[in-house]
């Protein structure tokens, strides 16, 4: 700055220069601050745990009701020193709130798991979780929809908020559509969390996104590989993984981290079928849920699954990726490879035989029982077989499907990023269950179903990618519907990346099941809104055991409708299948000649017919059954 040596003050000319300089500096500062704020905004961590007032310390809650037992887990923000480590559960009866449970808050993960037995599920009940003197979180426990003709499940997978996986995209369209659909059950099949080190922070974000609806609807959440902090998961009975990518099997993260994840996401589920811990004290959560006369088996796809590294010959850049199209699929189906494990197969066997208060059965799990995609990541990234899929090991895959088809159960899952409907086959195409894999909520890592050969037994005009195929493990699969991404068409990351969600509608009167796959950012009530091409798809409960009959037993004419029928092959004592029939007449199909035992009814009202001979379909014979 220049000064007049006599006046010691800036001259008028100098003053003008000073003002000009000041304005420039001010503008520069404003620009710098704005750019800094913009940069900080761009770098803002969507998982940053917000500082909340103490009346808002309960972030969200989720619950299920099974056999008159309510299990509800409240998720809290971090508590401060000196704050109570207990939470209370109250229900509204009439105009008054009454406390029905109190529980200790588990500090690692800040969860509050409640349990209330002898729950009255015959009516809708408002509830609230309370902490300290001020914090309150309210929701609704729904009435058991046993009287509804239609049961609706809305399913999701792949809730990534990583900028590379679609970014921190608002979930407003999903929440809005859930409210419009008014489902009887919400199902999040895995990868609710994509941050591999901060499950707690990401789980809070999940709750902020979906808590508005989760608090009011029964919800099943099951963790998958990204939830427990790894890119792929072969649980291998809980061993510690030592290889990059965990392809040797086991868990990468510390045991306490895995336990925290499972506690947050599954402690509200019905009690585990067998709670015996696996290796290193990691728990289990596979179980069943009966709600609205629909029986769900909740399966842990990967907890007992063995890792491929060191077990089978490596035939690609990674132990789990087979890129050699000349390989023999039988060579990887080694005896020591497991999928669900004996414990879960035992559970599925018992579940399939028990039809108490159930008309329809379904399995909920992380992913489907086949290699459901050919191209991974980008066009040109063809993968002959993916050992992370439930298509491997083939023997384990077939055991799982056989267990499910004995209960005429369909399969609802996610994980693949790619929406598909498959009709599975074991010995022949279409002899087993249907599966519905829902699309990711947000999707960067794309996958395509792009077989090199056209499918067989196509209907006129069908896309050749559909029809009967062999997957990369030579499993028999029939592609019914596929929502391949179309990034080449431009548009945003949701519309062209085939993101969306799934809806299953179960008609308990006809026993028809309808799969619907919706894109993101549509209004399901808009008459112009359309699901992805190929959906809706409807099939009947009986189609889940599509195996062709060799013979038939006599027609059963039962004096009471909708009875449970179990068919047992006498030469080996094996249960062929168990089903709650529709109506009073049912002719059981069988798959071998010989004699059978047929059990009709439940509990004390059960009739057992022994030595029932298999007959040709053309031979008409009936048996009167009085219960």
C-alpha positions, 0 to 999 in steps of 0.5 A: 500500500502506498501512503502520502508521506505528508498526510500519512493517509492514502490519496484518493487515487490510492484509495480507489486502488485499495478498494479495488484490491480489497474487492478482488481479495474479497471475491477471491476469498469467497470463491476459495471458501465456496470451492472448499465447501463444494469440495467438502460436500463432494467428500462428505461421508454418507456414513458419518454418524450424526450427532443427535439430540438425546430424545432421538437416540433410537435410530430405528427398530425391526421385528418379526412375530412367530408362533405368538412370540414377538422379537424386536430389535431397536438400533441406537446411536452411540450412548454417552457415558452415564446414560442408561444401558437399558431400553424399554418396550411399551405397547398401547392398549386402549388409550394407555401405554404399558411396558411389556419388556425391558432389555440391556443394550449391547454396547458393541453395536448398540442394539437392544433386543426385546422378546415378548412371549404370548403375544396377541397377534390377532390385532394390530398393536402400536408399540414404542421403544423408550430410552432414558427420560426423553427418547421414544421411537414408535411403530406398529406390530401388524396383525397376523394376516391369516385371513387375507387371501393374498400374502405379499412379500417385497424383496430387496438386495444390494443396498450400496451407498458406495459412490462406485456402486450407485452413490448415496441415492435417495430411497424415497421411491422405494419407501413410497412404493412399499407404503402403496403396496402395503406388504405383509413381509419385507425381505432384505436378502443381503448386502444391506451394507457395503462398507467392509469396515464400518458395519455399524455406521452403514447399518444406521444409514440403512435404518435412516433410509428404510426405518420409516417402513421397517418399523411398521412391517415384519422384516427379515434381514439376513447378512451376506458377504459385504455385510460381514466385511468381505467381497465373497464369503465361503463360511467354511464352518467359521474358520479364519480366512488367510487368502485375499478374497477369502477363497480359502473359506472362512471369515476375514474380519474378527469374530466379534465383528461378525457377531456384531453384524449378525446380532444387528441384522438377525436378533429379531428373527425367530429363534435359530433351529439349532443355535449351536455355534460354529467354529470360533464361537460364531452363531447361527440364525437359520430358522423358520418364520410362520406368518399369515399361514405362509411358512418361510425357511430362512437359510444361511447360504454361505455359513457352512459352504467350503472355499474353493482354493486348494480344493479344486484345480485353479482355472482362472485368474482367481480361485473362484472364477473358471474361465476355461470353457473346456473344463469338466464340470464334474471335476469341481464337484468333489466329495469334500465340497459342501454347500448348506451343510448337514445341519441346514439340510436336517433343518430343511427336512424337518421344516418340509414335513411340518405344515402346522398353520401353513398353506404355502412354503417358501425359502428365503436366502442370499442367492439362488441355486445355480450360476445365474450370470455369464458376464461379470462387470463389463461386456466381454467379461465372460465367466464360464463358472462362478464358484461363489454362486450356489450352483457349486458344488453341484451335489450340494446344490441338488440336495438343497433343491430336492429338500425344497421341492419335497415341500413344494416351496419356491425360492426368493433371493438376491445377491446376483445384481441381476433379476432372474426367474429360473425353473430348476432341474435336477435330473431333468429340466423343470423337475424342481422349484422356481426361484426369483432373484431380485435386482440390486437396489443400486448397481455398479457391478453389472452382470448379464445372462448371455448364454452362447447357445439359444435355449431349448423348448422355447415358446414362439417369439421367446428371446433365445436367452430364455428356455432350457440351458446348462449353467457353467456347472452343467446344472439344468436350468430354465430361464423364464425371465431376465432383466439384463442391464442396458448401459449402452442405451444411456440414461442414469445408473438406475434405469439402465443398470437394471436396478429395482426390487421384487414383489411376490404375491401368494394367492392362498386360495388358488395357491398361485404365486406371482413374481413381479420385478419393478424398476427404480423410480416408478410409481407402482400405482401409475397405470403407465408403470410397467415391470421389467419385461418377462414379469409378472410371471405366475405359477402354481404351488404344485409346479415346484415339484415338476418331476414327471410321475411314473405312477399314481396312488388312488384318489384320496377322497377326504371328508375334511378340506385342505388336509396335510398329505405325506407320501412315504416310499415303503421300500426305503422309508423315504418321504417323497413329499409333504403338502397341504392339499387344496380341497377334499380330493387329491391323487398323489403322484409317485416316481417309482412303482411299489408300495407307499404309506400315506399319512392324511391329517394332523395331530390326533386327526391323522389317518395312516394308509399302509401298503398303498400300491402305485397304479397307472394313471389310467387305472381309476381307483379311489379311497374314502378317508374319514378323519 
